[in-house]
Protein backbone atom coordinates (compact mmCIF):
# COMPACT_ATOMS: atom_id res chain seq x y z
CA UNK A 1 0.00 0.00 0.00
CA UNK A 2 2.98 2.29 -0.21
CA UNK A 3 3.55 2.59 -3.94
CA UNK A 4 1.60 3.47 -7.02
CA UNK A 5 2.01 -0.07 -8.23
CA UNK A 6 -0.15 -1.28 -5.33
CA UNK A 7 -3.06 0.67 -6.77
CA UNK A 8 -2.15 0.03 -10.39
CA UNK A 9 -1.06 -3.57 -10.91
CA UNK A 10 1.48 -3.83 -13.68
CA UNK A 11 2.61 -0.23 -13.40
CA UNK A 12 6.05 0.25 -11.93
CA UNK A 13 6.43 3.40 -9.79
CA UNK A 14 9.94 3.83 -11.21
CA UNK A 15 8.43 4.20 -14.66
CA UNK A 16 5.92 6.84 -13.65
CA UNK A 17 6.76 9.69 -16.02
CA UNK A 18 7.58 13.25 -15.23
CA UNK A 19 5.36 15.60 -17.24
CA UNK A 20 7.28 17.24 -20.05
CA UNK A 21 6.43 19.69 -22.79
CA UNK A 22 5.35 16.89 -25.11
CA UNK A 23 4.07 13.54 -23.83
CA UNK A 24 2.16 10.70 -25.34
CA UNK A 25 -1.44 10.30 -24.18
CA UNK A 26 -0.50 6.91 -22.64
CA UNK A 27 2.20 8.46 -20.44
CA UNK A 28 -0.10 8.95 -17.46
CA UNK A 29 -0.38 5.93 -15.11
CA UNK A 30 -4.17 6.22 -15.06
CA UNK A 31 -4.34 5.33 -18.75
CA UNK A 32 -3.22 1.81 -17.83
CA UNK A 33 -6.00 1.30 -15.29
CA UNK A 34 -8.95 -0.96 -16.04
CA UNK A 35 -12.58 0.06 -15.59
CA UNK A 36 -12.84 -1.74 -12.25
CA UNK A 37 -9.71 -0.03 -10.93
CA UNK A 38 -11.03 3.37 -11.96
CA UNK A 39 -14.36 2.66 -10.28
CA UNK A 40 -12.56 1.70 -7.08
CA UNK A 41 -10.42 4.83 -7.26
CA UNK A 42 -13.49 7.03 -7.72
CA UNK A 43 -15.22 5.44 -4.72
CA UNK A 44 -12.21 5.87 -2.44
CA UNK A 45 -11.43 9.43 -3.50
CA UNK A 46 -15.11 10.36 -3.53
CA UNK A 47 -15.37 9.17 0.07
CA UNK A 48 -12.38 11.35 0.98
CA UNK A 49 -13.74 14.47 -0.66
CA UNK A 50 -17.20 13.83 0.80
CA UNK A 51 -15.99 14.76 4.27
CA UNK A 52 -15.67 18.40 3.16
CA UNK A 53 -19.29 18.85 1.99
CA UNK A 54 -20.54 16.85 4.98
CA UNK A 55 -18.61 19.07 7.38
CA UNK A 56 -19.87 22.21 5.64
CA UNK A 57 -23.48 21.22 4.97
CA UNK A 58 -24.58 18.72 7.58
CA UNK A 59 -25.21 21.31 10.26
CA UNK A 60 -27.02 23.79 7.98
CA UNK A 61 -30.53 22.83 9.15
CA UNK A 62 -29.35 23.49 12.72
CA UNK A 63 -28.11 27.05 12.15
CA UNK A 64 -31.28 28.71 13.49
CA UNK A 65 -31.25 26.30 16.48
CA UNK A 66 -27.58 27.05 17.20
CA UNK A 67 -28.39 30.77 17.09
CA UNK A 68 -31.07 30.31 19.74
CA UNK A 69 -29.23 27.79 21.93
CA UNK A 70 -25.99 29.78 22.14
CA UNK A 71 -27.80 33.12 22.47
CA UNK A 72 -26.07 34.69 19.51
CA UNK A 73 -26.89 36.20 16.11
CA UNK A 74 -27.38 34.64 12.69
CA UNK A 75 -24.35 36.57 11.39
CA UNK A 76 -22.17 35.11 14.18
CA UNK A 77 -23.36 31.59 13.42
CA UNK A 78 -22.67 32.09 9.71
CA UNK A 79 -19.12 33.04 10.68
CA UNK A 80 -18.65 29.48 11.94
CA UNK A 81 -19.20 28.42 8.32
CA UNK A 82 -16.65 31.03 7.28
CA UNK A 83 -14.22 29.53 9.80
CA UNK A 84 -14.54 26.12 8.18
CA UNK A 85 -13.91 27.56 4.72
CA UNK A 86 -10.96 29.61 5.98
CA UNK A 87 -9.46 26.50 7.56
CA UNK A 88 -9.93 24.63 4.28
CA UNK A 89 -8.16 27.40 2.37
CA UNK A 90 -5.22 27.75 4.77
CA UNK A 91 -4.87 24.02 5.26
CA UNK A 92 -4.56 23.35 1.55
CA UNK A 93 -1.77 25.90 1.17
CA UNK A 94 0.18 24.04 3.85
CA UNK A 95 -0.73 20.45 3.00
CA UNK A 96 -0.32 20.70 -0.78
CA UNK A 97 3.44 21.36 -0.76
CA UNK A 98 3.84 18.92 2.14
CA UNK A 99 2.17 16.16 0.12
CA UNK A 100 4.52 16.92 -2.80
CA UNK A 101 7.48 16.47 -0.45
CA UNK A 102 6.54 13.46 1.72
CA UNK A 103 3.82 11.73 -0.30
CA UNK A 104 0.04 11.75 -0.18
CA UNK A 105 -0.89 9.29 2.57
CA UNK A 106 0.78 10.71 5.71
CA UNK A 107 -0.69 14.25 5.44
CA UNK A 108 -4.07 12.73 4.60
CA UNK A 109 -4.23 10.53 7.70
CA UNK A 110 -2.99 13.33 9.98
CA UNK A 111 -5.62 15.72 8.63
CA UNK A 112 -8.46 13.28 9.18
CA UNK A 113 -7.27 12.70 12.76
CA UNK A 114 -7.38 16.48 13.40
CA UNK A 115 -10.92 16.62 12.01
CA UNK A 116 -12.06 13.84 14.36
CA UNK A 117 -10.63 15.57 17.43
CA UNK A 118 -12.19 18.94 16.48
CA UNK A 119 -15.57 17.30 15.86
CA UNK A 120 -15.55 15.66 19.29
CA UNK A 121 -14.72 18.99 20.95
CA UNK A 122 -17.58 20.70 19.06
CA UNK A 123 -19.97 18.36 20.86
CA UNK A 124 -19.10 20.01 24.20
CA UNK A 125 -18.44 23.58 22.95
CA UNK A 126 -19.99 26.11 25.39
CA UNK A 127 -20.36 29.13 23.09
CA UNK A 128 -20.28 30.27 19.48
CA UNK A 129 -16.70 31.52 19.73
CA UNK A 130 -15.46 28.07 20.68
CA UNK A 131 -17.52 26.52 17.89
CA UNK A 132 -15.97 28.99 15.45
CA UNK A 133 -12.41 28.11 16.48
CA UNK A 134 -13.10 24.38 16.31
CA UNK A 135 -14.70 24.79 12.89
CA UNK A 136 -11.43 26.31 11.68
CA UNK A 137 -9.63 23.20 12.93
CA UNK A 138 -12.21 21.01 11.21
CA UNK A 139 -11.49 22.89 8.00
CA UNK A 140 -7.75 22.39 8.41
CA UNK A 141 -8.35 18.68 8.83
CA UNK A 142 -10.61 18.16 5.84
CA UNK A 143 -8.25 20.26 3.70
CA UNK A 144 -5.94 17.25 3.70
CA UNK A 145 -8.63 15.03 2.19
CA UNK A 146 -9.56 17.61 -0.44
CA UNK A 147 -6.08 18.51 -1.68
CA UNK A 148 -4.71 14.97 -1.54
CA UNK A 149 -7.66 13.55 -3.47
CA UNK A 150 -7.22 16.17 -6.21
CA UNK A 151 -3.45 15.63 -6.30
CA UNK A 152 -3.94 11.85 -6.59
CA UNK A 153 -6.17 12.36 -9.63
CA UNK A 154 -3.52 14.62 -11.18
CA UNK A 155 -0.80 12.07 -10.32
CA UNK A 156 -2.66 9.57 -12.47
CA UNK A 157 -4.48 11.60 -15.15
CA UNK A 158 -4.28 14.84 -17.14
CA UNK A 159 -6.32 16.99 -19.53
CA UNK A 160 -9.67 15.62 -20.72
CA UNK A 161 -9.05 12.34 -18.87
CA UNK A 162 -8.71 14.37 -15.66
CA UNK A 163 -11.96 16.22 -16.41
CA UNK A 164 -13.82 12.97 -17.11
CA UNK A 165 -12.60 11.28 -13.92
CA UNK A 166 -13.20 14.42 -11.89
CA UNK A 167 -16.76 14.52 -13.21
CA UNK A 168 -17.24 10.94 -12.04
CA UNK A 169 -15.65 11.87 -8.74
CA UNK A 170 -18.15 14.69 -8.33
CA UNK A 171 -20.95 12.15 -8.73
CA UNK A 172 -19.68 10.26 -5.69
CA UNK A 173 -18.84 13.28 -3.60
CA UNK A 174 -22.06 14.93 -4.78
CA UNK A 175 -24.02 12.48 -2.66
CA UNK A 176 -22.59 14.31 0.36
CA UNK A 177 -24.25 17.72 -0.22
CA UNK A 178 -27.46 15.96 -1.25
CA UNK A 179 -27.53 13.78 1.86
CA UNK A 180 -25.86 16.12 4.36
CA UNK A 181 -28.78 18.47 5.15
CA UNK A 182 -31.18 15.51 5.09
CA UNK A 183 -28.93 13.57 7.46
CA UNK A 184 -28.63 16.63 9.65
CA UNK A 185 -32.40 17.07 9.67
CA UNK A 186 -32.84 13.41 10.62
CA UNK A 187 -30.37 13.71 13.48
CA UNK A 188 -32.19 16.79 14.76
CA UNK A 189 -35.34 14.69 15.22
CA UNK A 190 -33.78 12.77 18.11
CA UNK A 191 -30.78 14.91 19.03
CA UNK A 192 -29.81 18.56 19.14
CA UNK A 193 -27.19 20.25 16.96
CA UNK A 194 -24.36 18.71 18.98
CA UNK A 195 -25.37 15.29 17.68
CA UNK A 196 -24.42 16.45 14.18
CA UNK A 197 -20.81 16.91 15.27
CA UNK A 198 -20.79 13.54 17.01
CA UNK A 199 -21.84 11.96 13.70
CA UNK A 200 -19.04 13.83 11.89
CA UNK A 201 -16.53 12.40 14.37
CA UNK A 202 -17.77 8.87 13.67
CA UNK A 203 -17.58 9.44 9.93
CA UNK A 204 -14.02 10.71 10.31
CA UNK A 205 -12.98 7.49 12.03
CA UNK A 206 -14.55 5.41 9.25
CA UNK A 207 -12.87 7.56 6.62
CA UNK A 208 -9.45 7.14 8.23
CA UNK A 209 -9.95 3.39 7.99
CA UNK A 210 -10.87 3.63 4.30
CA UNK A 211 -7.83 5.82 3.58
CA UNK A 212 -5.46 3.57 5.49
CA UNK A 213 -6.50 0.37 3.74
CA UNK A 214 -7.98 1.52 0.44
CA UNK A 215 -5.61 4.13 -0.98
CA UNK A 216 -2.09 3.41 -2.15
CA UNK A 217 0.69 5.99 -2.37
CA UNK A 218 0.58 7.55 -5.86
CA UNK A 219 3.66 9.76 -5.54
CA UNK A 220 6.81 7.58 -5.49
CA UNK A 221 9.96 8.97 -3.79
CA UNK A 222 11.65 9.68 -7.14
CA UNK A 223 8.98 12.25 -8.01
CA UNK A 224 8.77 14.03 -4.65
CA UNK A 225 9.73 17.67 -4.39
CA UNK A 226 12.82 18.58 -2.41
CA UNK A 227 14.19 21.85 -1.12
CA UNK A 228 12.01 22.69 1.88
CA UNK A 229 10.43 26.10 2.32
CA UNK A 230 12.53 27.69 -0.41
CA UNK A 231 11.31 25.21 -3.00
CA UNK A 232 7.72 25.72 -1.87
CA UNK A 233 8.05 29.48 -2.28
CA UNK A 234 9.55 29.03 -5.74
CA UNK A 235 6.72 26.68 -6.72
CA UNK A 236 4.07 29.16 -5.60
CA UNK A 237 5.91 32.00 -7.35
CA UNK A 238 5.98 30.03 -10.61
CA UNK A 239 2.27 29.25 -10.31
CA UNK A 240 1.34 32.86 -9.60
CA UNK A 241 3.33 34.06 -12.61
CA UNK A 242 1.27 31.86 -14.93
CA UNK A 243 -1.52 34.22 -15.95
CA UNK A 244 -3.67 31.52 -17.50
CA UNK A 245 -3.37 29.27 -14.46
CA UNK A 246 -4.20 32.13 -12.08
CA UNK A 247 -7.15 33.18 -14.21
CA UNK A 248 -8.60 29.67 -14.28
CA UNK A 249 -8.07 29.33 -10.53
CA UNK A 250 -9.96 32.59 -9.97
CA UNK A 251 -12.75 31.41 -12.26
CA UNK A 252 -13.07 28.24 -10.19
CA UNK A 253 -13.02 30.21 -6.94
CA UNK A 254 -15.69 32.67 -8.07
CA UNK A 255 -17.96 29.88 -9.27
CA UNK A 256 -17.49 28.22 -5.88
CA UNK A 257 -18.31 31.54 -4.20
CA UNK A 258 -21.71 31.42 -5.87
CA UNK A 259 -22.22 27.92 -4.48
CA UNK A 260 -21.11 28.89 -0.97
CA UNK A 261 -23.39 31.92 -1.01
CA UNK A 262 -26.23 29.48 -1.67
CA UNK A 263 -24.98 27.18 1.09
CA UNK A 264 -24.67 30.02 3.62
CA UNK A 265 -27.99 31.67 2.85
CA UNK A 266 -30.32 28.83 1.90
CA UNK A 267 -31.11 27.66 5.44
CA UNK A 268 -32.37 31.08 6.50
CA UNK A 269 -34.05 31.88 3.17
CA UNK A 270 -35.95 28.61 2.85
CA UNK A 271 -36.85 28.19 6.52
CA UNK A 272 -37.39 31.74 7.72
CA UNK A 273 -38.54 33.61 4.61
CA UNK A 274 -40.47 30.81 2.86
CA UNK A 275 -41.51 28.83 5.95
CA UNK A 276 -40.05 25.40 5.17
CA UNK A 277 -39.39 23.10 8.14
CA UNK A 278 -36.06 21.34 8.64
CA UNK A 279 -37.07 18.25 6.64
CA UNK A 280 -38.54 20.28 3.76
CA UNK A 281 -35.35 22.33 3.68
CA UNK A 282 -33.34 19.13 3.28
CA UNK A 283 -35.45 18.17 0.26
CA UNK A 284 -35.15 21.63 -1.34
CA UNK A 285 -31.42 21.75 -0.77
CA UNK A 286 -31.03 18.26 -2.16
CA UNK A 287 -32.91 19.23 -5.34
CA UNK A 288 -30.29 21.87 -6.05
CA UNK A 289 -27.53 19.37 -5.46
CA UNK A 290 -29.18 17.01 -7.95
CA UNK A 291 -28.90 19.74 -10.60
CA UNK A 292 -25.23 20.28 -9.77
CA UNK A 293 -24.32 16.59 -9.81
CA UNK A 294 -26.45 15.77 -12.83
CA UNK A 295 -24.59 18.44 -14.79
CA UNK A 296 -21.21 16.98 -13.83
CA UNK A 297 -22.27 13.64 -15.31
CA UNK A 298 -23.61 15.27 -18.46
CA UNK A 299 -20.19 16.89 -18.71
CA UNK A 300 -18.65 13.44 -19.28
CA UNK A 301 -20.83 13.01 -22.38
CA UNK A 302 -20.19 16.54 -23.58
CA UNK A 303 -16.43 15.99 -23.41
CA UNK A 304 -16.78 13.37 -26.13
CA UNK A 305 -17.87 16.09 -28.57
CA UNK A 306 -16.60 19.40 -27.20
CA UNK A 307 -13.42 20.70 -25.59
CA UNK A 308 -13.32 21.62 -21.89
CA UNK A 309 -12.66 25.21 -22.96
CA UNK A 310 -15.88 25.49 -24.92
CA UNK A 311 -17.98 23.84 -22.22
CA UNK A 312 -16.51 26.20 -19.63
CA UNK A 313 -17.34 29.36 -21.59
CA UNK A 314 -20.91 28.29 -22.38
CA UNK A 315 -21.60 27.06 -18.83
CA UNK A 316 -20.45 30.28 -17.18
CA UNK A 317 -22.42 32.39 -19.66
CA UNK A 318 -25.61 30.45 -18.92
CA UNK A 319 -24.90 30.55 -15.18
CA UNK A 320 -24.46 34.32 -15.24
CA UNK A 321 -27.74 34.85 -17.08
CA UNK A 322 -29.54 32.52 -14.68
CA UNK A 323 -28.00 34.41 -11.76
CA UNK A 324 -29.46 37.67 -13.07
CA UNK A 325 -32.87 36.01 -13.43
CA UNK A 326 -32.59 34.73 -9.86
CA UNK A 327 -31.76 38.24 -8.68
CA UNK A 328 -34.84 39.58 -10.45
CA UNK A 329 -37.13 36.98 -8.86
CA UNK A 330 -35.66 37.61 -5.41
CA UNK A 331 -36.00 41.38 -5.71
CA UNK A 332 -39.61 41.36 -6.98
CA UNK A 333 -40.89 38.15 -5.29
CA UNK A 334 -42.53 37.24 -8.60
CA UNK A 335 -43.17 33.52 -8.68
CA UNK A 336 -42.28 33.05 -5.01
CA UNK A 337 -40.26 30.05 -3.88
CA UNK A 338 -40.77 27.97 -7.10
CA UNK A 339 -39.23 30.73 -9.24
CA UNK A 340 -36.26 31.09 -6.88
CA UNK A 341 -35.70 27.34 -6.80
CA UNK A 342 -35.92 26.99 -10.60
CA UNK A 343 -33.39 29.75 -11.32
CA UNK A 344 -31.10 28.48 -8.57
CA UNK A 345 -31.25 25.03 -10.15
CA UNK A 346 -29.97 26.43 -13.46
CA UNK A 347 -27.14 28.29 -11.71
CA UNK A 348 -26.09 25.15 -9.86
CA UNK A 349 -26.26 23.06 -13.04
CA UNK A 350 -24.07 25.59 -14.85
CA UNK A 351 -21.59 25.42 -11.98
CA UNK A 352 -21.66 21.64 -12.28
CA UNK A 353 -20.48 21.98 -15.89
CA UNK A 354 -17.84 24.60 -15.12
CA UNK A 355 -16.20 23.14 -12.02
CA UNK A 356 -14.71 19.94 -13.49
CA UNK A 357 -13.32 21.73 -16.55
CA UNK A 358 -11.70 24.83 -15.07
CA UNK A 359 -9.51 22.82 -12.62
CA UNK A 360 -8.64 20.31 -15.34
CA UNK A 361 -7.41 23.06 -17.65
CA UNK A 362 -5.50 24.77 -14.83
CA UNK A 363 -3.81 21.67 -13.44
CA UNK A 364 -2.85 20.35 -16.87
CA UNK A 365 -0.19 23.08 -16.90
CA UNK A 366 1.56 22.01 -13.69
CA UNK A 367 1.70 18.24 -13.36
CA UNK A 368 5.22 18.39 -11.92
CA UNK A 369 3.88 20.09 -8.76
CA UNK A 370 0.38 18.66 -8.62
CA UNK A 371 0.00 18.92 -4.86
CA UNK A 372 1.09 22.56 -4.70
CA UNK A 373 -1.03 23.51 -7.71
CA UNK A 374 -4.05 21.67 -6.28
CA UNK A 375 -3.44 23.41 -2.95
CA UNK A 376 -3.48 26.86 -4.52
CA UNK A 377 -6.59 25.94 -6.49
CA UNK A 378 -8.36 24.66 -3.38
CA UNK A 379 -7.22 27.59 -1.24
CA UNK A 380 -8.67 30.09 -3.68
CA UNK A 381 -11.89 28.06 -3.97
CA UNK A 382 -12.52 27.96 -0.26
CA UNK A 383 -10.90 31.34 0.45
CA UNK A 384 -13.28 33.13 -1.88
CA UNK A 385 -16.09 31.01 -0.47
CA UNK A 386 -15.07 32.10 3.02
CA UNK A 387 -15.60 35.69 1.91
CA UNK A 388 -18.91 34.95 0.19
CA UNK A 389 -20.53 33.29 3.22
CA UNK A 390 -20.31 36.24 5.65
CA UNK A 391 -21.13 38.66 2.85
CA UNK A 392 -24.54 37.00 2.61
CA UNK A 393 -24.95 37.42 6.37
CA UNK A 394 -23.96 41.09 6.22
CA UNK A 395 -26.46 41.80 3.44
CA UNK A 396 -29.24 40.02 5.33
CA UNK A 397 -30.99 36.68 5.67
CA UNK A 398 -33.46 37.07 2.81
CA UNK A 399 -33.50 35.76 -0.74
CA UNK A 400 -32.26 39.07 -2.17
CA UNK A 401 -29.02 38.94 -0.15
CA UNK A 402 -28.31 35.37 -1.20
CA UNK A 403 -29.23 36.02 -4.84
CA UNK A 404 -27.00 39.11 -5.00
CA UNK A 405 -23.89 37.15 -4.01
CA UNK A 406 -24.79 34.12 -6.16
CA UNK A 407 -25.29 36.29 -9.25
CA UNK A 408 -22.22 38.37 -8.45
CA UNK A 409 -20.01 35.28 -8.21
CA UNK A 410 -21.13 33.91 -11.58
CA UNK A 411 -20.82 37.28 -13.31
CA UNK A 412 -17.34 37.80 -11.88
CA UNK A 413 -16.31 34.30 -13.00
CA UNK A 414 -17.34 34.80 -16.63
CA UNK A 415 -15.73 38.26 -16.63
CA UNK A 416 -12.38 36.89 -15.43
CA UNK A 417 -12.57 34.12 -18.02
CA UNK A 418 -13.29 36.41 -20.95
CA UNK A 419 -11.20 39.42 -19.90
CA UNK A 420 -8.46 37.97 -17.71
CA UNK A 421 -7.77 34.59 -19.30
CA UNK A 422 -9.13 35.64 -22.72
CA UNK A 423 -10.57 33.28 -25.33
CA UNK A 424 -7.35 33.32 -27.38
CA UNK A 425 -5.26 32.03 -24.47
CA UNK A 426 -7.96 29.56 -23.55
CA UNK A 427 -8.00 28.16 -27.08
CA UNK A 428 -4.26 27.42 -26.84
CA UNK A 429 -4.80 24.95 -24.02
CA UNK A 430 -4.89 21.35 -25.12
CA UNK A 431 -7.82 19.19 -24.09
CA UNK A 432 -5.56 16.16 -23.70
CA UNK A 433 -2.31 15.50 -21.86
CA UNK A 434 -0.22 15.86 -24.99
CA UNK A 435 0.53 19.51 -24.36
CA UNK A 436 1.59 21.13 -21.14
CA UNK A 437 2.42 24.80 -21.37
CA UNK A 438 6.00 25.89 -20.77
CA UNK A 439 6.36 28.11 -17.78
Residue pairs with C-beta under 8 A, 6 or more apart in sequence:
1 213
1 215
1 216
1 217
2 105
2 216
2 217
3 13
3 216
3 217
3 220
4 11
4 13
4 16
4 29
4 155
4 156
4 216
4 217
4 218
4 219
4 220
5 11
5 12
5 13
5 216
6 216
6 217
7 37
7 41
7 215
7 216
7 218
8 29
8 30
8 32
8 33
8 37
8 156
8 216
9 37
10 32
11 29
11 32
13 220
13 222
14 220
14 222
16 29
16 155
16 220
16 222
16 223
17 23
17 27
17 28
18 223
18 368
19 27
19 158
19 367
19 368
19 433
19 436
20 436
21 435
21 436
21 438
22 434
22 435
23 433
23 434
23 436
24 434
25 31
25 432
25 433
25 434
26 32
27 433
28 156
28 157
28 158
28 161
28 433
29 155
29 156
29 218
30 38
30 156
30 157
30 161
30 165
31 157
31 161
33 41
33 156
38 165
38 168
40 214
41 152
41 156
41 165
42 165
42 168
42 169
42 171
42 172
43 172
44 210
44 211
44 214
44 215
45 149
45 152
45 153
45 169
45 172
45 215
46 169
46 171
46 172
46 173
46 175
47 172
47 207
47 210
48 108
48 145
48 146
48 148
48 149
48 207
48 210
48 211
48 215
49 145
49 146
49 149
49 169
49 172
49 173
49 176
50 172
50 173
50 175
50 176
51 112
51 115
51 142
51 145
51 176
51 203
51 204
51 207
52 88
52 142
52 145
52 146
52 173
52 176
53 173
53 176
53 177
53 180
54 176
54 180
54 183
54 200
54 203
55 84
55 115
55 138
55 139
55 142
55 200
56 81
56 84
56 85
56 180
56 263
57 176
57 177
57 180
57 181
57 184
57 263
57 285
58 180
58 181
58 183
58 184
58 196
58 199
58 200
59 66
59 184
59 193
59 196
59 197
60 180
60 181
60 184
60 263
60 266
60 267
60 281
60 285
61 181
61 184
61 185
61 188
61 267
61 271
61 278
61 281
61 282
62 184
62 188
62 192
62 193
62 196
63 74
63 77
63 78
63 267
63 268
64 74
64 267
64 268
64 271
64 272
65 188
65 192
65 193
66 72
66 77
66 80
66 128
66 131
66 193
67 73
67 74
67 76
67 77
69 192
69 193
70 77
70 127
70 128
70 131
72 127
72 128
74 268
74 393
74 397
75 390
75 393
75 394
76 128
76 132
77 128
78 264
78 389
78 390
78 392
78 393
79 132
79 390
79 393
80 128
80 131
80 132
80 135
81 135
81 263
81 264
81 389
82 386
82 387
82 389
82 390
83 132
83 133
83 135
83 136
83 139
84 135
84 136
84 138
84 139
85 139
85 260
85 382
85 383
85 385
85 386
85 389
86 136
86 139
86 382
86 383
86 386
87 135
87 136
87 137
87 138
87 139
87 140
87 141
87 142
87 143
88 139
88 140
88 142
88 143
88 146
88 378
88 379
88 382
88 386
89 139
89 143
89 378
89 379
89 380
89 381
89 382
89 383
89 386
90 139
90 140
90 143
90 379
91 111
91 139
91 140
91 141
91 142
91 143
91 144
91 147
92 143
92 146
92 147
92 374
92 375
92 376
92 378
92 379
92 382
93 375
93 376
93 379
94 143
94 375
95 107
95 111
95 143
95 144
95 147
95 148
95 371
95 375
96 147
96 151
96 371
96 372
96 373
96 374
96 375
96 376
96 378
96 379
97 225
97 231
97 232
97 235
97 236
97 371
97 372
97 375
98 107
98 371
99 107
99 108
99 147
99 148
99 151
99 219
99 371
100 151
100 219
100 224
100 225
100 235
100 369
100 370
100 371
100 372
101 224
101 225
101 226
101 228
102 224
103 217
103 219
103 221
103 224
104 148
104 151
104 152
104 155
104 215
104 217
104 218
104 219
104 371
105 148
105 211
105 215
105 217
107 144
107 148
108 144
108 145
108 148
108 211
108 215
109 208
109 211
109 212
110 144
111 140
111 141
111 142
111 143
111 144
111 145
111 148
112 141
112 142
112 144
112 145
112 204
112 207
112 208
112 211
113 141
113 204
113 208
114 137
114 140
114 141
114 144
115 137
115 138
115 141
115 142
115 200
115 204
116 141
116 201
116 204
116 205
116 208
117 137
118 134
118 135
118 137
118 138
118 141
119 138
119 197
119 198
119 200
119 201
119 204
120 197
120 198
120 201
121 130
121 134
122 131
122 134
122 135
122 138
122 194
122 197
122 200
123 194
123 195
123 197
123 198
123 201
124 194
125 131
125 134
125 194
138 200
139 382
141 204
143 378
143 382
145 207
145 211
146 378
147 371
147 374
147 375
147 378
148 371
149 169
150 359
150 363
150 370
150 374
150 377
150 378
151 219
151 370
151 371
151 374
152 215
152 218
153 162
153 165
153 166
153 169
154 162
154 363
154 367
154 370
154 373
154 374
155 218
155 219
155 370
156 218
157 165
157 433
158 363
158 364
158 367
158 432
158 433
158 436
159 360
159 364
159 430
159 431
159 432
159 433
159 434
160 303
160 307
160 308
160 360
160 431
160 432
161 432
161 433
162 359
162 360
162 363
162 364
162 433
163 299
163 303
163 308
163 356
163 357
163 360
164 300
164 303
166 356
166 359
166 360
167 296
167 297
167 299
167 300
167 303
167 356
168 297
168 300
170 293
170 296
170 352
170 355
170 356
171 293
171 296
171 297
174 289
174 292
174 293
174 296
175 293
177 285
177 286
177 289
177 292
178 286
178 289
178 290
178 293
179 286
181 281
181 282
181 285
181 286
182 279
182 282
182 283
182 285
182 286
183 199
184 196
184 282
185 278
185 279
185 281
185 282
187 195
187 196
187 199
188 195
188 196
188 278
191 198
219 371
225 231
225 232
225 235
225 369
225 371
225 372
227 234
232 372
235 369
235 372
236 372
236 376
238 366
238 369
238 439
239 245
239 246
239 366
239 369
239 372
239 373
239 376
240 246
240 376
241 439
242 365
242 366
242 437
242 439
243 420
243 421
243 425
244 362
244 365
244 421
244 425
244 426
244 429
244 437
245 362
245 365
245 366
245 373
245 439
247 416
247 417
247 420
247 421
247 425
248 358
248 359
248 361
248 362
248 417
248 421
249 362
249 376
249 377
249 380
250 380
250 413
250 416
250 420
251 312
251 316
251 354
251 358
251 413
251 416
251 417
251 421
252 354
252 355
252 358
252 359
252 362
252 377
252 380
252 381
253 380
253 381
253 383
253 384
253 385
254 384
254 409
254 410
254 412
254 413
254 416
255 316
255 319
255 351
255 354
255 355
255 358
255 409
255 410
255 413
256 351
256 355
256 381
256 382
256 384
256 385
256 409
257 384
257 385
257 387
257 388
257 405
257 409
257 412
258 319
258 323
258 347
258 351
258 388
258 405
258 406
258 407
258 408
258 409
258 410
258 413
259 292
259 348
259 351
259 385
259 409
260 384
260 385
260 386
260 388
260 389
261 388
261 389
261 391
261 392
261 402
261 405
261 406
261 409
262 288
262 344
262 347
262 348
262 402
262 406
263 389
264 388
264 389
264 390
264 392
264 393
264 402
265 392
265 397
265 399
265 401
265 402
265 405
266 281
266 284
266 285
266 288
266 402
267 281
268 397
268 398
269 340
269 397
269 398
269 399
269 402
270 276
270 280
270 281
270 284
270 285
270 337
271 277
271 278
271 281
272 397
273 397
273 398
273 399
274 336
274 337
274 399
276 284
284 341
287 341
287 345
288 341
288 344
288 345
288 348
289 348
291 345
291 346
291 348
291 349
291 352
292 348
292 349
292 351
292 352
293 352
294 349
294 352
295 315
295 348
295 349
295 350
295 351
295 352
295 353
296 352
296 353
296 355
296 356
298 352
298 353
299 311
299 352
299 353
299 356
299 357
302 311
302 353
303 311
303 431
307 431
308 356
308 357
308 360
308 361
308 429
308 431
309 357
309 361
309 426
309 427
309 429
309 431
311 353
311 354
311 357
312 353
312 354
312 357
312 358
312 361
312 417
312 426
313 414
313 417
313 418
313 423
313 426
314 353
315 350
315 351
315 353
315 354
315 357
316 350
316 354
316 410
316 413
316 414
316 417
317 414
318 346
318 350
319 346
319 347
319 350
319 351
319 354
319 410
319 413
319 414
320 407
320 410
320 411
320 413
320 414
322 343
322 346
322 347
322 350
322 410
323 343
323 347
323 403
323 406
323 407
323 408
323 409
323 410
323 411
324 407
324 411
325 343
325 346
326 340
326 343
326 344
326 347
326 403
326 406
326 407
327 400
327 403
327 404
327 406
327 407
328 334
329 335
329 339
329 340
329 343
329 399
329 403
330 340
330 398
330 399
330 400
330 402
330 403
330 404
331 400
331 403
335 342
340 399
340 403
344 406
347 406
347 410
350 410
351 410
354 413
359 377
361 426
361 429
362 373
362 377
363 370
363 373
363 374
363 377
364 429
364 430
364 433
364 436
365 373
365 429
365 436
365 437
365 439
366 372
366 373
366 436
366 439
367 436
384 409
388 405
388 409
391 405
392 401
392 402
392 405
393 401
395 401
395 404
395 405
417 426
428 437
429 435
429 437
430 436
